[in-house]
Amino acid sequence: MALSPGLHRIPVDGGSLAVEVLAGTTEPVLAIHGISSHRKLWNWLKAEAPDLTLVAPDLRGRADSFEVTGASSVPQHAQDVIAVLDGLGLDQVHVIGMSMGGFIAVELATRVPERIKSLVLVDGGFPMVKPAGLTEDGVEAVFADRLARLGRSWEPEEFAELFTASTAPMLDLSDPLLRDYLSLDLAPDGTVRLDGAALVSDFASVFFADSPWESLTVPVRFSHSEWASGEGTPPAYPVENVERYAAVCTDVRFVPGVDHAGSIMTKAGAVVAADLLAEALR
């Protein structure tokens, strides 16, 4: 079945997911974004590797899938993504996932390994170090800045300045790829298309549910950033943890000089991700 470029709507429990097919010359790669993100996260990867054919959904509760209703979690997203594969007639794919997208990729590869050729995990997928003092009851506090954005209208410039000041302090506000990315966050009335309840429940799913990573049987490639959120902050993946996860990986790459967002939303991060995908596709 030939993939048609452009935006598709794929039925899932609670509505339909928006899925964009970005045309290229490679076999299809399923690209799963992070927890408060959407399909434009792959702008930088596509810029570095325009030959890639990417299948990029907006996960439920985000961007053009904002109105999908129902509970949200890593297993639910994996179920949704299987529906995407079915809806597009994709029997087997390589998968790249960033942050929570990596956790969804791991869930997918352990649930339907026969459909997954390989994984590229970008600063995600393996258990992360929990923020100090984090409890399940305190998850909302972690996302206080992002939850506070919801329910009000933003001018695009105001929203862009907020994003780079709080969520991604190392990104370049003048980057046209970032401007394009941020344009998908906002509805026509200026409100943010992000479901707060989904954000909170997904975060709890990432940090407090058991991960099946030790059961992986497909080839795994992993990149990890130097910092978490801003220069000098402790990384999501300290060296000793990376050494443990490397046991199930075909390749592991360290991306110096970037934080979590920069692991894919910068040229440096995207170059590494593109290289790992090129390895997988060979």
Contacts in CASP RR format, 6 or more apart in sequence:
PFRMAT RR
TARGET T0000
AUTHOR 0000-0000-0000
METHOD contacts of the structure
MODEL  1
MALSPGLHRIPVDGGSLAVEVLAGTTEPVLAIHGISSHRKLWNWLKAEAP
DLTLVAPDLRGRADSFEVTGASSVPQHAQDVIAVLDGLGLDQVHVIGMSM
GGFIAVELATRVPERIKSLVLVDGGFPMVKPAGLTEDGVEAVFADRLARL
GRSWEPEEFAELFTASTAPMLDLSDPLLRDYLSLDLAPDGTVRLDGAALV
SDFASVFFADSPWESLTVPVRFSHSEWASGEGTPPAYPVENVERYAAVCT
DVRFVPGVDHAGSIMTKAGAVVAADLLAEALR
1 88 0 8 1.000
1 89 0 8 1.000
1 90 0 8 1.000
3 21 0 8 1.000
3 23 0 8 1.000
3 28 0 8 1.000
3 53 0 8 1.000
3 55 0 8 1.000
3 88 0 8 1.000
3 90 0 8 1.000
4 21 0 8 1.000
5 21 0 8 1.000
5 22 0 8 1.000
5 23 0 8 1.000
6 20 0 8 1.000
6 21 0 8 1.000
6 22 0 8 1.000
6 23 0 8 1.000
7 18 0 8 1.000
7 19 0 8 1.000
7 20 0 8 1.000
7 64 0 8 1.000
8 18 0 8 1.000
8 19 0 8 1.000
8 20 0 8 1.000
8 21 0 8 1.000
8 88 0 8 1.000
9 16 0 8 1.000
9 17 0 8 1.000
9 18 0 8 1.000
9 19 0 8 1.000
10 16 0 8 1.000
10 17 0 8 1.000
10 19 0 8 1.000
10 57 0 8 1.000
10 83 0 8 1.000
10 84 0 8 1.000
10 87 0 8 1.000
10 88 0 8 1.000
11 83 0 8 1.000
12 60 0 8 1.000
12 68 0 8 1.000
12 79 0 8 1.000
12 80 0 8 1.000
12 83 0 8 1.000
13 70 0 8 1.000
13 76 0 8 1.000
13 79 0 8 1.000
13 80 0 8 1.000
14 60 0 8 1.000
14 68 0 8 1.000
14 69 0 8 1.000
14 70 0 8 1.000
15 67 0 8 1.000
15 68 0 8 1.000
15 69 0 8 1.000
16 65 0 8 1.000
16 68 0 8 1.000
17 57 0 8 1.000
17 58 0 8 1.000
17 59 0 8 1.000
17 60 0 8 1.000
17 65 0 8 1.000
17 68 0 8 1.000
17 80 0 8 1.000
17 83 0 8 1.000
17 84 0 8 1.000
18 39 0 8 1.000
18 57 0 8 1.000
18 58 0 8 1.000
18 63 0 8 1.000
18 64 0 8 1.000
18 65 0 8 1.000
19 39 0 8 1.000
19 55 0 8 1.000
19 56 0 8 1.000
19 57 0 8 1.000
19 58 0 8 1.000
19 84 0 8 1.000
19 88 0 8 1.000
20 39 0 8 1.000
20 54 0 8 1.000
20 55 0 8 1.000
20 56 0 8 1.000
20 57 0 8 1.000
21 28 0 8 1.000
21 53 0 8 1.000
21 54 0 8 1.000
21 55 0 8 1.000
21 56 0 8 1.000
21 88 0 8 1.000
22 42 0 8 1.000
22 46 0 8 1.000
22 52 0 8 1.000
22 53 0 8 1.000
22 54 0 8 1.000
22 55 0 8 1.000
22 56 0 8 1.000
23 53 0 8 1.000
24 50 0 8 1.000
24 51 0 8 1.000
24 52 0 8 1.000
24 53 0 8 1.000
25 51 0 8 1.000
25 53 0 8 1.000
26 51 0 8 1.000
26 52 0 8 1.000
26 53 0 8 1.000
26 281 0 8 1.000
27 53 0 8 1.000
27 93 0 8 1.000
27 94 0 8 1.000
27 281 0 8 1.000
28 53 0 8 1.000
28 54 0 8 1.000
28 55 0 8 1.000
28 88 0 8 1.000
28 90 0 8 1.000
28 93 0 8 1.000
28 94 0 8 1.000
29 52 0 8 1.000
29 53 0 8 1.000
29 54 0 8 1.000
29 55 0 8 1.000
29 93 0 8 1.000
29 94 0 8 1.000
29 95 0 8 1.000
29 96 0 8 1.000
29 277 0 8 1.000
29 281 0 8 1.000
30 55 0 8 1.000
30 81 0 8 1.000
30 84 0 8 1.000
30 85 0 8 1.000
30 90 0 8 1.000
30 93 0 8 1.000
30 94 0 8 1.000
30 95 0 8 1.000
30 96 0 8 1.000
31 39 0 8 1.000
31 41 0 8 1.000
31 42 0 8 1.000
31 45 0 8 1.000
31 54 0 8 1.000
31 55 0 8 1.000
31 56 0 8 1.000
31 95 0 8 1.000
31 96 0 8 1.000
31 97 0 8 1.000
32 57 0 8 1.000
32 59 0 8 1.000
32 77 0 8 1.000
32 81 0 8 1.000
32 95 0 8 1.000
32 96 0 8 1.000
32 97 0 8 1.000
32 98 0 8 1.000
32 101 0 8 1.000
32 102 0 8 1.000
32 104 0 8 1.000
32 105 0 8 1.000
33 39 0 8 1.000
33 41 0 8 1.000
33 42 0 8 1.000
33 56 0 8 1.000
33 57 0 8 1.000
33 58 0 8 1.000
33 59 0 8 1.000
33 62 0 8 1.000
33 97 0 8 1.000
33 98 0 8 1.000
33 99 0 8 1.000
33 100 0 8 1.000
33 101 0 8 1.000
34 41 0 8 1.000
34 59 0 8 1.000
34 97 0 8 1.000
34 98 0 8 1.000
34 99 0 8 1.000
34 100 0 8 1.000
34 101 0 8 1.000
34 102 0 8 1.000
35 99 0 8 1.000
35 100 0 8 1.000
35 101 0 8 1.000
35 199 0 8 1.000
35 202 0 8 1.000
35 203 0 8 1.000
35 206 0 8 1.000
36 62 0 8 1.000
36 143 0 8 1.000
36 146 0 8 1.000
36 167 0 8 1.000
36 194 0 8 1.000
36 199 0 8 1.000
37 62 0 8 1.000
37 98 0 8 1.000
37 99 0 8 1.000
38 58 0 8 1.000
38 59 0 8 1.000
38 62 0 8 1.000
38 63 0 8 1.000
38 64 0 8 1.000
38 184 0 8 1.000
38 185 0 8 1.000
38 193 0 8 1.000
39 56 0 8 1.000
39 57 0 8 1.000
39 58 0 8 1.000
39 63 0 8 1.000
39 64 0 8 1.000
39 184 0 8 1.000
40 63 0 8 1.000
40 180 0 8 1.000
40 181 0 8 1.000
40 183 0 8 1.000
40 184 0 8 1.000
41 56 0 8 1.000
41 98 0 8 1.000
41 181 0 8 1.000
41 264 0 8 1.000
41 265 0 8 1.000
42 54 0 8 1.000
42 56 0 8 1.000
42 264 0 8 1.000
43 177 0 8 1.000
43 178 0 8 1.000
43 180 0 8 1.000
43 181 0 8 1.000
43 265 0 8 1.000
44 177 0 8 1.000
44 264 0 8 1.000
44 265 0 8 1.000
44 266 0 8 1.000
44 267 0 8 1.000
44 269 0 8 1.000
44 270 0 8 1.000
45 52 0 8 1.000
45 54 0 8 1.000
45 96 0 8 1.000
45 264 0 8 1.000
45 270 0 8 1.000
45 273 0 8 1.000
45 274 0 8 1.000
45 277 0 8 1.000
46 52 0 8 1.000
46 54 0 8 1.000
47 177 0 8 1.000
47 267 0 8 1.000
47 270 0 8 1.000
48 267 0 8 1.000
48 270 0 8 1.000
48 271 0 8 1.000
48 273 0 8 1.000
48 274 0 8 1.000
49 270 0 8 1.000
49 274 0 8 1.000
49 277 0 8 1.000
49 278 0 8 1.000
52 274 0 8 1.000
52 277 0 8 1.000
55 84 0 8 1.000
55 88 0 8 1.000
55 90 0 8 1.000
55 93 0 8 1.000
57 65 0 8 1.000
57 80 0 8 1.000
57 81 0 8 1.000
57 84 0 8 1.000
58 64 0 8 1.000
58 65 0 8 1.000
58 66 0 8 1.000
59 65 0 8 1.000
59 77 0 8 1.000
59 80 0 8 1.000
59 104 0 8 1.000
60 68 0 8 1.000
60 70 0 8 1.000
60 72 0 8 1.000
60 76 0 8 1.000
60 77 0 8 1.000
60 80 0 8 1.000
60 195 0 8 1.000
60 198 0 8 1.000
61 67 0 8 1.000
61 68 0 8 1.000
61 72 0 8 1.000
61 193 0 8 1.000
61 194 0 8 1.000
61 195 0 8 1.000
61 198 0 8 1.000
62 193 0 8 1.000
62 194 0 8 1.000
62 195 0 8 1.000
62 198 0 8 1.000
63 184 0 8 1.000
63 185 0 8 1.000
63 193 0 8 1.000
63 194 0 8 1.000
64 184 0 8 1.000
64 193 0 8 1.000
66 187 0 8 1.000
66 193 0 8 1.000
66 194 0 8 1.000
66 195 0 8 1.000
71 201 0 8 1.000
72 195 0 8 1.000
72 197 0 8 1.000
72 198 0 8 1.000
72 201 0 8 1.000
72 202 0 8 1.000
72 205 0 8 1.000
73 201 0 8 1.000
73 202 0 8 1.000
73 205 0 8 1.000
73 209 0 8 1.000
74 100 0 8 1.000
74 103 0 8 1.000
74 104 0 8 1.000
74 107 0 8 1.000
74 202 0 8 1.000
74 205 0 8 1.000
74 206 0 8 1.000
74 209 0 8 1.000
75 107 0 8 1.000
75 205 0 8 1.000
77 100 0 8 1.000
77 101 0 8 1.000
77 104 0 8 1.000
77 107 0 8 1.000
77 202 0 8 1.000
78 104 0 8 1.000
78 107 0 8 1.000
78 108 0 8 1.000
78 111 0 8 1.000
81 104 0 8 1.000
81 108 0 8 1.000
82 108 0 8 1.000
82 111 0 8 1.000
82 112 0 8 1.000
82 115 0 8 1.000
84 90 0 8 1.000
85 91 0 8 1.000
85 93 0 8 1.000
85 115 0 8 1.000
90 115 0 8 1.000
91 115 0 8 1.000
92 114 0 8 1.000
92 115 0 8 1.000
92 116 0 8 1.000
92 117 0 8 1.000
93 115 0 8 1.000
93 116 0 8 1.000
93 117 0 8 1.000
94 116 0 8 1.000
94 117 0 8 1.000
94 118 0 8 1.000
94 119 0 8 1.000
94 120 0 8 1.000
94 277 0 8 1.000
94 280 0 8 1.000
94 281 0 8 1.000
95 105 0 8 1.000
95 108 0 8 1.000
95 109 0 8 1.000
95 116 0 8 1.000
95 118 0 8 1.000
95 119 0 8 1.000
95 120 0 8 1.000
96 105 0 8 1.000
96 119 0 8 1.000
96 120 0 8 1.000
96 121 0 8 1.000
96 122 0 8 1.000
96 273 0 8 1.000
96 277 0 8 1.000
97 104 0 8 1.000
97 105 0 8 1.000
97 119 0 8 1.000
97 120 0 8 1.000
97 121 0 8 1.000
97 122 0 8 1.000
97 124 0 8 1.000
97 125 0 8 1.000
98 122 0 8 1.000
98 123 0 8 1.000
98 124 0 8 1.000
98 263 0 8 1.000
98 264 0 8 1.000
99 122 0 8 1.000
99 123 0 8 1.000
99 124 0 8 1.000
99 260 0 8 1.000
100 124 0 8 1.000
100 202 0 8 1.000
100 206 0 8 1.000
101 124 0 8 1.000
101 125 0 8 1.000
102 119 0 8 1.000
102 121 0 8 1.000
102 122 0 8 1.000
102 124 0 8 1.000
102 125 0 8 1.000
103 124 0 8 1.000
103 125 0 8 1.000
103 205 0 8 1.000
103 206 0 8 1.000
103 211 0 8 1.000
105 116 0 8 1.000
105 119 0 8 1.000
105 121 0 8 1.000
105 125 0 8 1.000
106 119 0 8 1.000
106 121 0 8 1.000
106 125 0 8 1.000
106 126 0 8 1.000
106 211 0 8 1.000
106 212 0 8 1.000
106 213 0 8 1.000
106 216 0 8 1.000
107 212 0 8 1.000
108 115 0 8 1.000
108 116 0 8 1.000
109 116 0 8 1.000
109 119 0 8 1.000
109 216 0 8 1.000
109 217 0 8 1.000
109 218 0 8 1.000
110 212 0 8 1.000
110 215 0 8 1.000
110 216 0 8 1.000
110 217 0 8 1.000
113 217 0 8 1.000
113 218 0 8 1.000
116 218 0 8 1.000
117 218 0 8 1.000
117 219 0 8 1.000
117 280 0 8 1.000
118 218 0 8 1.000
118 219 0 8 1.000
118 220 0 8 1.000
118 221 0 8 1.000
118 250 0 8 1.000
118 280 0 8 1.000
119 216 0 8 1.000
119 218 0 8 1.000
119 219 0 8 1.000
119 220 0 8 1.000
119 221 0 8 1.000
120 221 0 8 1.000
120 222 0 8 1.000
120 223 0 8 1.000
120 273 0 8 1.000
120 276 0 8 1.000
120 277 0 8 1.000
120 280 0 8 1.000
121 220 0 8 1.000
121 221 0 8 1.000
121 222 0 8 1.000
121 223 0 8 1.000
122 223 0 8 1.000
122 263 0 8 1.000
122 264 0 8 1.000
122 269 0 8 1.000
122 273 0 8 1.000
123 223 0 8 1.000
123 224 0 8 1.000
123 225 0 8 1.000
123 236 0 8 1.000
123 237 0 8 1.000
123 255 0 8 1.000
123 260 0 8 1.000
123 263 0 8 1.000
123 264 0 8 1.000
124 222 0 8 1.000
124 224 0 8 1.000
124 236 0 8 1.000
124 237 0 8 1.000
125 211 0 8 1.000
125 213 0 8 1.000
126 211 0 8 1.000
126 213 0 8 1.000
126 222 0 8 1.000
126 237 0 8 1.000
126 241 0 8 1.000
126 245 0 8 1.000
127 211 0 8 1.000
127 213 0 8 1.000
127 241 0 8 1.000
128 206 0 8 1.000
128 207 0 8 1.000
128 236 0 8 1.000
128 237 0 8 1.000
129 234 0 8 1.000
129 235 0 8 1.000
129 236 0 8 1.000
129 237 0 8 1.000
129 238 0 8 1.000
129 241 0 8 1.000
130 207 0 8 1.000
131 142 0 8 1.000
134 142 0 8 1.000
134 207 0 8 1.000
136 204 0 8 1.000
136 208 0 8 1.000
139 200 0 8 1.000
139 203 0 8 1.000
139 204 0 8 1.000
139 207 0 8 1.000
140 147 0 8 1.000
140 200 0 8 1.000
142 203 0 8 1.000
143 196 0 8 1.000
143 199 0 8 1.000
143 200 0 8 1.000
143 203 0 8 1.000
145 166 0 8 1.000
145 167 0 8 1.000
146 167 0 8 1.000
146 194 0 8 1.000
146 196 0 8 1.000
146 199 0 8 1.000
147 196 0 8 1.000
147 199 0 8 1.000
147 200 0 8 1.000
149 159 0 8 1.000
149 162 0 8 1.000
149 192 0 8 1.000
149 194 0 8 1.000
150 191 0 8 1.000
150 192 0 8 1.000
150 194 0 8 1.000
150 196 0 8 1.000
151 191 0 8 1.000
151 192 0 8 1.000
152 191 0 8 1.000
153 189 0 8 1.000
153 190 0 8 1.000
153 191 0 8 1.000
154 162 0 8 1.000
154 186 0 8 1.000
154 190 0 8 1.000
154 191 0 8 1.000
154 192 0 8 1.000
155 190 0 8 1.000
156 182 0 8 1.000
156 183 0 8 1.000
156 186 0 8 1.000
159 182 0 8 1.000
159 185 0 8 1.000
159 186 0 8 1.000
159 190 0 8 1.000
159 192 0 8 1.000
160 173 0 8 1.000
160 178 0 8 1.000
160 179 0 8 1.000
160 182 0 8 1.000
161 173 0 8 1.000
163 171 0 8 1.000
163 182 0 8 1.000
163 185 0 8 1.000
164 171 0 8 1.000
164 173 0 8 1.000
164 178 0 8 1.000
167 229 0 8 1.000
167 261 0 8 1.000
168 229 0 8 1.000
168 259 0 8 1.000
168 261 0 8 1.000
168 262 0 8 1.000
168 265 0 8 1.000
169 229 0 8 1.000
169 230 0 8 1.000
169 259 0 8 1.000
170 230 0 8 1.000
170 231 0 8 1.000
170 258 0 8 1.000
170 259 0 8 1.000
170 261 0 8 1.000
170 262 0 8 1.000
170 266 0 8 1.000
171 178 0 8 1.000
171 261 0 8 1.000
171 262 0 8 1.000
171 265 0 8 1.000
171 266 0 8 1.000
172 178 0 8 1.000
177 265 0 8 1.000
178 265 0 8 1.000
181 265 0 8 1.000
184 193 0 8 1.000
185 192 0 8 1.000
185 193 0 8 1.000
185 194 0 8 1.000
186 192 0 8 1.000
186 193 0 8 1.000
187 193 0 8 1.000
213 245 0 8 1.000
213 248 0 8 1.000
214 248 0 8 1.000
216 248 0 8 1.000
219 250 0 8 1.000
219 280 0 8 1.000
220 248 0 8 1.000
220 249 0 8 1.000
220 250 0 8 1.000
221 249 0 8 1.000
221 250 0 8 1.000
221 251 0 8 1.000
221 252 0 8 1.000
221 253 0 8 1.000
221 276 0 8 1.000
221 279 0 8 1.000
221 280 0 8 1.000
222 242 0 8 1.000
222 245 0 8 1.000
222 246 0 8 1.000
222 249 0 8 1.000
222 251 0 8 1.000
222 252 0 8 1.000
222 253 0 8 1.000
223 252 0 8 1.000
223 253 0 8 1.000
223 254 0 8 1.000
223 255 0 8 1.000
223 263 0 8 1.000
223 269 0 8 1.000
223 272 0 8 1.000
223 273 0 8 1.000
223 276 0 8 1.000
224 235 0 8 1.000
224 236 0 8 1.000
224 237 0 8 1.000
224 242 0 8 1.000
224 252 0 8 1.000
224 253 0 8 1.000
224 254 0 8 1.000
224 255 0 8 1.000
224 263 0 8 1.000
225 235 0 8 1.000
225 236 0 8 1.000
225 237 0 8 1.000
225 255 0 8 1.000
225 257 0 8 1.000
225 258 0 8 1.000
225 259 0 8 1.000
225 260 0 8 1.000
225 262 0 8 1.000
225 263 0 8 1.000
225 269 0 8 1.000
226 232 0 8 1.000
226 235 0 8 1.000
226 254 0 8 1.000
226 255 0 8 1.000
226 256 0 8 1.000
226 257 0 8 1.000
226 258 0 8 1.000
226 259 0 8 1.000
227 233 0 8 1.000
227 234 0 8 1.000
227 235 0 8 1.000
227 257 0 8 1.000
227 258 0 8 1.000
227 259 0 8 1.000
227 260 0 8 1.000
228 234 0 8 1.000
228 235 0 8 1.000
228 236 0 8 1.000
228 259 0 8 1.000
228 260 0 8 1.000
229 259 0 8 1.000
229 260 0 8 1.000
229 261 0 8 1.000
230 259 0 8 1.000
231 257 0 8 1.000
231 259 0 8 1.000
233 259 0 8 1.000
236 260 0 8 1.000
237 245 0 8 1.000
242 252 0 8 1.000
242 254 0 8 1.000
245 252 0 8 1.000
246 252 0 8 1.000
250 279 0 8 1.000
251 276 0 8 1.000
251 279 0 8 1.000
253 272 0 8 1.000
253 275 0 8 1.000
253 276 0 8 1.000
255 262 0 8 1.000
255 263 0 8 1.000
255 268 0 8 1.000
255 269 0 8 1.000
255 272 0 8 1.000
257 268 0 8 1.000
258 266 0 8 1.000
258 268 0 8 1.000
258 269 0 8 1.000
262 268 0 8 1.000
262 269 0 8 1.000
263 269 0 8 1.000
263 273 0 8 1.000
264 270 0 8 1.000
264 273 0 8 1.000
END
